[in-house]
Amino acid sequence: MPTYRMALEALANQWDDFRRALRKEDREAFDSLVNKARMHASAGTYAIVLDPSESAVLSMLLEHEKELARLRTERGGGGDGGTSRSREDGR
């Protein structure tokens, strides 16, 4: 059975045709996403999933969430991501 890191690289290789079809700026963004998955390879190793792509996508989402939180803080908009809702009926 391959390690998670090996499976992640195999997954990146499977996505290579898709990557090549992207425009240059999209390729750069795609490469950044794949690198975000690599940043969390240790966590992916410990996750018990049958499909390594799940851990890769979770790693990418985690990094995006961190970046969004950083941008919200810089902007001064708080870090709730718009999840707080005020009720119009006052209850």
VMD Tcl script that builds the backbone (N, CA, C; Angstrom):
set m [mol new atoms 273]
animate dup $m
set s [atomselect $m all]
$s set {name element resname resid chain x y z} {
  {N N MET 1 A 0.845 -1.177 0.000}
  {CA C MET 1 A 0.000 0.000 0.000}
  {C C MET 1 A 0.895 1.247 0.000}
  {N N PRO 2 A 0.627 2.180 -0.897}
  {CA C PRO 2 A 1.468 3.387 -0.964}
  {C C PRO 2 A 1.198 4.308 0.233}
  {N N THR 3 A 2.198 5.107 0.562}
  {CA C THR 3 A 2.015 6.096 1.620}
  {C C THR 3 A 1.099 7.194 1.112}
  {N N TYR 4 A 0.599 8.009 2.033}
  {CA C TYR 4 A -0.255 9.116 1.629}
  {C C TYR 4 A 0.505 10.075 0.714}
  {N N ARG 5 A 1.744 10.352 1.045}
  {CA C ARG 5 A 2.538 11.267 0.207}
  {C C ARG 5 A 2.681 10.722 -1.214}
  {N N MET 6 A 2.897 9.428 -1.332}
  {CA C MET 6 A 2.995 8.812 -2.662}
  {C C MET 6 A 1.650 8.895 -3.386}
  {N N ALA 7 A 0.559 8.632 -2.650}
  {CA C ALA 7 A -0.776 8.699 -3.241}
  {C C ALA 7 A -1.098 10.126 -3.678}
  {N N LEU 8 A -0.674 11.114 -2.883}
  {CA C LEU 8 A -0.908 12.519 -3.226}
  {C C LEU 8 A -0.166 12.889 -4.511}
  {N N GLU 9 A 1.068 12.447 -4.641}
  {CA C GLU 9 A 1.822 12.726 -5.861}
  {C C GLU 9 A 1.196 12.016 -7.063}
  {N N ALA 10 A 0.695 10.813 -6.852}
  {CA C ALA 10 A 0.015 10.101 -7.939}
  {C C ALA 10 A -1.246 10.850 -8.351}
  {N N LEU 11 A -1.955 11.390 -7.360}
  {CA C LEU 11 A -3.150 12.177 -7.640}
  {C C LEU 11 A -2.789 13.433 -8.434}
  {N N ALA 12 A -1.730 14.109 -8.033}
  {CA C ALA 12 A -1.277 15.303 -8.759}
  {C C ALA 12 A -0.909 14.930 -10.199}
  {N N ASN 13 A -0.300 13.771 -10.391}
  {CA C ASN 13 A 0.042 13.311 -11.746}
  {C C ASN 13 A -1.211 13.020 -12.558}
  {N N GLN 14 A -2.241 12.478 -11.912}
  {CA C GLN 14 A -3.508 12.217 -12.610}
  {C C GLN 14 A -4.151 13.519 -13.076}
  {N N TRP 15 A -3.953 14.574 -12.315}
  {CA C TRP 15 A -4.547 15.871 -12.633}
  {C C TRP 15 A -3.700 16.660 -13.639}
  {N N ASP 16 A -2.575 16.096 -14.065}
  {CA C ASP 16 A -1.637 16.841 -14.898}
  {C C ASP 16 A -2.228 17.263 -16.241}
  {N N ASP 17 A -3.034 16.416 -16.889}
  {CA C ASP 17 A -3.659 16.814 -18.157}
  {C C ASP 17 A -4.587 18.008 -17.948}
  {N N PHE 18 A -5.346 17.977 -16.871}
  {CA C PHE 18 A -6.227 19.096 -16.529}
  {C C PHE 18 A -5.386 20.360 -16.330}
  {N N ARG 19 A -4.290 20.217 -15.578}
  {CA C ARG 19 A -3.411 21.354 -15.292}
  {C C ARG 19 A -2.877 21.969 -16.579}
  {N N ARG 20 A -2.413 21.129 -17.502}
  {CA C ARG 20 A -1.846 21.633 -18.752}
  {C C ARG 20 A -2.880 22.365 -19.602}
  {N N ALA 21 A -4.144 22.014 -19.464}
  {CA C ALA 21 A -5.203 22.660 -20.255}
  {C C ALA 21 A -5.580 24.033 -19.709}
  {N N LEU 22 A -5.125 24.361 -18.503}
  {CA C LEU 22 A -5.459 25.648 -17.894}
  {C C LEU 22 A -4.620 26.781 -18.468}
  {N N ARG 23 A -5.179 27.992 -18.383}
  {CA C ARG 23 A -4.386 29.176 -18.732}
  {C C ARG 23 A -3.285 29.354 -17.696}
  {N N LYS 24 A -2.269 30.124 -18.046}
  {CA C LYS 24 A -1.092 30.276 -17.178}
  {C C LYS 24 A -1.460 30.705 -15.765}
  {N N GLU 25 A -2.304 31.731 -15.633}
  {CA C GLU 25 A -2.643 32.213 -14.287}
  {C C GLU 25 A -3.449 31.171 -13.510}
  {N N ASP 26 A -4.250 30.384 -14.230}
  {CA C ASP 26 A -5.000 29.326 -13.564}
  {C C ASP 26 A -4.081 28.170 -13.177}
  {N N ARG 27 A -3.065 27.890 -14.007}
  {CA C ARG 27 A -2.082 26.864 -13.663}
  {C C ARG 27 A -1.353 27.234 -12.383}
  {N N GLU 28 A -1.000 28.511 -12.258}
  {CA C GLU 28 A -0.309 28.962 -11.047}
  {C C GLU 28 A -1.201 28.774 -9.826}
  {N N ALA 29 A -2.483 29.109 -9.952}
  {CA C ALA 29 A -3.422 28.926 -8.843}
  {C C ALA 29 A -3.603 27.438 -8.541}
  {N N PHE 30 A -3.683 26.616 -9.578}
  {CA C PHE 30 A -3.822 25.174 -9.393}
  {C C PHE 30 A -2.602 24.604 -8.680}
  {N N ASP 31 A -1.413 25.008 -9.105}
  {CA C ASP 31 A -0.182 24.544 -8.459}
  {C C ASP 31 A -0.169 24.948 -6.991}
  {N N SER 32 A -0.660 26.138 -6.707}
  {CA C SER 32 A -0.736 26.597 -5.325}
  {C C SER 32 A -1.666 25.693 -4.504}
  {N N LEU 33 A -2.791 25.291 -5.096}
  {CA C LEU 33 A -3.713 24.387 -4.401}
  {C C LEU 33 A -3.043 23.047 -4.097}
  {N N VAL 34 A -2.364 22.491 -5.081}
  {CA C VAL 34 A -1.701 21.206 -4.872}
  {C C VAL 34 A -0.630 21.337 -3.789}
  {N N ASN 35 A 0.076 22.449 -3.788}
  {CA C ASN 35 A 1.083 22.669 -2.748}
  {C C ASN 35 A 0.452 22.794 -1.374}
  {N N LYS 36 A -0.745 23.358 -1.300}
  {CA C LYS 36 A -1.456 23.441 -0.020}
  {C C LYS 36 A -1.773 22.039 0.496}
  {N N ALA 37 A -2.132 21.138 -0.390}
  {CA C ALA 37 A -2.376 19.747 0.016}
  {C C ALA 37 A -1.090 19.117 0.535}
  {N N ARG 38 A 0.017 19.413 -0.123}
  {CA C ARG 38 A 1.307 18.862 0.325}
  {C C ARG 38 A 1.684 19.380 1.712}
  {N N MET 39 A 1.279 20.598 2.031}
  {CA C MET 39 A 1.604 21.188 3.329}
  {C C MET 39 A 1.001 20.386 4.484}
  {N N HIS 40 A -0.065 19.658 4.216}
  {CA C HIS 40 A -0.760 18.915 5.263}
  {C C HIS 40 A -0.647 17.407 5.054}
  {N N ALA 41 A 0.424 16.991 4.409}
  {CA C ALA 41 A 0.610 15.566 4.131}
  {C C ALA 41 A 0.697 14.746 5.419}
  {N N SER 42 A 1.276 15.304 6.454}
  {CA C SER 42 A 1.365 14.559 7.715}
  {C C SER 42 A -0.021 14.264 8.280}
  {N N ALA 43 A -0.906 15.240 8.233}
  {CA C ALA 43 A -2.267 15.023 8.713}
  {C C ALA 43 A -2.980 14.009 7.825}
  {N N GLY 44 A -2.759 14.091 6.527}
  {CA C GLY 44 A -3.372 13.147 5.599}
  {C C GLY 44 A -2.917 11.722 5.851}
  {N N THR 45 A -1.689 11.573 6.311}
  {CA C THR 45 A -1.163 10.250 6.620}
  {C C THR 45 A -1.948 9.609 7.753}
  {N N TYR 46 A -2.385 10.408 8.717}
  {CA C TYR 46 A -3.093 9.881 9.880}
  {C C TYR 46 A -4.592 9.749 9.669}
  {N N ALA 47 A -5.124 10.385 8.635}
  {CA C ALA 47 A -6.559 10.301 8.370}
  {C C ALA 47 A -6.873 8.933 7.767}
  {N N ILE 48 A -7.895 8.309 8.281}
  {CA C ILE 48 A -8.281 6.993 7.780}
  {C C ILE 48 A -9.376 7.190 6.741}
  {N N VAL 49 A -8.961 7.325 5.496}
  {CA C VAL 49 A -9.899 7.447 4.378}
  {C C VAL 49 A -9.427 6.513 3.273}
  {N N LEU 50 A -10.351 6.054 2.487}
  {CA C LEU 50 A -9.997 5.174 1.386}
  {C C LEU 50 A -9.497 5.947 0.181}
  {N N ASP 51 A -9.919 7.196 0.057}
  {CA C ASP 51 A -9.572 7.999 -1.110}
  {C C ASP 51 A -8.686 9.164 -0.679}
  {N N PRO 52 A -7.396 9.164 -1.051}
  {CA C PRO 52 A -6.505 10.240 -0.632}
  {C C PRO 52 A -6.927 11.611 -1.153}
  {N N SER 53 A -7.755 11.661 -2.196}
  {CA C SER 53 A -8.194 12.955 -2.706}
  {C C SER 53 A -9.036 13.698 -1.667}
  {N N GLU 54 A -9.722 12.967 -0.792}
  {CA C GLU 54 A -10.499 13.629 0.272}
  {C C GLU 54 A -9.583 14.425 1.187}
  {N N SER 55 A -8.492 13.816 1.614}
  {CA C SER 55 A -7.540 14.528 2.476}
  {C C SER 55 A -6.902 15.690 1.744}
  {N N ALA 56 A -6.615 15.518 0.457}
  {CA C ALA 56 A -6.017 16.597 -0.332}
  {C C ALA 56 A -6.971 17.781 -0.404}
  {N N VAL 57 A -8.236 17.524 -0.703}
  {CA C VAL 57 A -9.217 18.618 -0.808}
  {C C VAL 57 A -9.430 19.274 0.551}
  {N N LEU 58 A -9.489 18.492 1.617}
  {CA C LEU 58 A -9.624 19.083 2.957}
  {C C LEU 58 A -8.437 19.979 3.282}
  {N N SER 59 A -7.240 19.561 2.903}
  {CA C SER 59 A -6.047 20.385 3.136}
  {C C SER 59 A -6.132 21.698 2.373}
  {N N MET 60 A -6.594 21.638 1.131}
  {CA C MET 60 A -6.740 22.847 0.324}
  {C C MET 60 A -7.771 23.778 0.946}
  {N N LEU 61 A -8.897 23.213 1.371}
  {CA C LEU 61 A -9.942 24.026 2.000}
  {C C LEU 61 A -9.453 24.654 3.302}
  {N N LEU 62 A -8.702 23.910 4.081}
  {CA C LEU 62 A -8.156 24.437 5.330}
  {C C LEU 62 A -7.281 25.654 5.072}
  {N N GLU 63 A -6.394 25.555 4.082}
  {CA C GLU 63 A -5.527 26.686 3.773}
  {C C GLU 63 A -6.321 27.878 3.254}
  {N N HIS 64 A -7.353 27.632 2.468}
  {CA C HIS 64 A -8.189 28.737 1.999}
  {C C HIS 64 A -8.918 29.402 3.149}
  {N N GLU 65 A -9.424 28.607 4.081}
  {CA C GLU 65 A -10.122 29.169 5.235}
  {C C GLU 65 A -9.184 30.037 6.064}
  {N N LYS 66 A -7.949 29.576 6.248}
  {CA C LYS 66 A -6.966 30.373 6.989}
  {C C LYS 66 A -6.689 31.698 6.276}
  {N N GLU 67 A -6.569 31.641 4.949}
  {CA C GLU 67 A -6.316 32.857 4.184}
  {C C GLU 67 A -7.511 33.816 4.261}
  {N N LEU 68 A -8.722 33.278 4.172}
  {CA C LEU 68 A -9.913 34.126 4.303}
  {C C LEU 68 A -9.968 34.788 5.671}
  {N N ALA 69 A -9.674 34.042 6.719}
  {CA C ALA 69 A -9.677 34.607 8.066}
  {C C ALA 69 A -8.644 35.717 8.192}
  {N N ARG 70 A -7.460 35.496 7.601}
  {CA C ARG 70 A -6.411 36.523 7.644}
  {C C ARG 70 A -6.875 37.782 6.921}
  {N N LEU 71 A -7.484 37.621 5.754}
  {CA C LEU 71 A -7.953 38.779 4.989}
  {C C LEU 71 A -9.072 39.512 5.719}
  {N N ARG 72 A -9.969 38.774 6.348}
  {CA C ARG 72 A -11.052 39.410 7.109}
  {C C ARG 72 A -10.493 40.221 8.273}
  {N N THR 73 A -9.491 39.668 8.935}
  {CA C THR 73 A -8.880 40.373 10.055}
  {C C THR 73 A -8.192 41.643 9.574}
  {N N GLU 74 A -7.464 41.546 8.480}
  {CA C GLU 74 A -6.789 42.727 7.921}
  {C C GLU 74 A -7.799 43.792 7.522}
  {N N ARG 75 A -8.913 43.371 6.986}
  {CA C ARG 75 A -9.949 44.290 6.526}
  {C C ARG 75 A -10.733 44.866 7.708}
  {N N GLY 76 A -10.652 44.196 8.833}
  {CA C GLY 76 A -11.370 44.660 10.006}
  {C C GLY 76 A -12.802 44.182 10.051}
  {N N GLY 77 A -13.102 43.157 9.253}
  {CA C GLY 77 A -14.463 42.664 9.181}
  {C C GLY 77 A -14.763 41.534 10.136}
  {N N GLY 78 A -13.845 41.197 11.012}
  {CA C GLY 78 A -14.085 40.082 11.915}
  {C C GLY 78 A -13.783 38.770 11.235}
  {N N GLY 79 A -13.909 37.701 11.968}
  {CA C GLY 79 A -13.539 36.404 11.427}
  {C C GLY 79 A -14.661 35.410 11.373}
  {N N ASP 80 A -15.924 35.859 11.436}
  {CA C ASP 80 A -17.010 34.886 11.465}
  {C C ASP 80 A -17.427 34.430 10.080}
  {N N GLY 81 A -16.900 35.033 9.042}
  {CA C GLY 81 A -17.208 34.618 7.685}
  {C C GLY 81 A -18.640 34.870 7.274}
  {N N GLY 82 A -19.301 35.761 7.986}
  {CA C GLY 82 A -20.686 36.058 7.643}
  {C C GLY 82 A -21.659 35.029 8.159}
  {N N THR 83 A -21.210 34.191 9.112}
  {CA C THR 83 A -22.094 33.151 9.614}
  {C C THR 83 A -23.024 33.654 10.693}
  {N N SER 84 A -22.725 34.800 11.289}
  {CA C SER 84 A -23.628 35.382 12.282}
  {C C SER 84 A -24.782 36.036 11.545}
  {N N ARG 85 A -25.986 35.747 12.014}
  {CA C ARG 85 A -27.145 36.337 11.354}
  {C C ARG 85 A -27.994 37.060 12.378}
  {N N SER 86 A -28.421 38.233 11.997}
  {CA C SER 86 A -29.347 38.935 12.877}
  {C C SER 86 A -30.754 38.550 12.448}
  {N N ARG 87 A -31.596 38.390 13.423}
  {CA C ARG 87 A -32.972 38.003 13.114}
  {C C ARG 87 A -33.815 39.251 12.973}
  {N N GLU 88 A -34.574 39.290 11.908}
  {CA C GLU 88 A -35.414 40.455 11.656}
  {C C GLU 88 A -36.595 40.519 12.599}
  {N N ASP 89 A -37.035 39.372 13.103}
  {CA C ASP 89 A -38.229 39.365 13.950}
  {C C ASP 89 A -37.908 39.655 15.412}
  {N N GLY 90 A -36.627 39.821 15.753}
  {CA C GLY 90 A -36.241 40.202 17.101}
  {C C GLY 90 A -36.200 39.072 18.096}
  {N N ARG 91 A -36.486 37.848 17.689}
  {CA C ARG 91 A -36.455 36.711 18.627}
  {C C ARG 91 A -35.075 36.188 18.830}
}
mol reanalyze $m
mol bondsrecalc $m
mol representation Tube
mol addrep $m
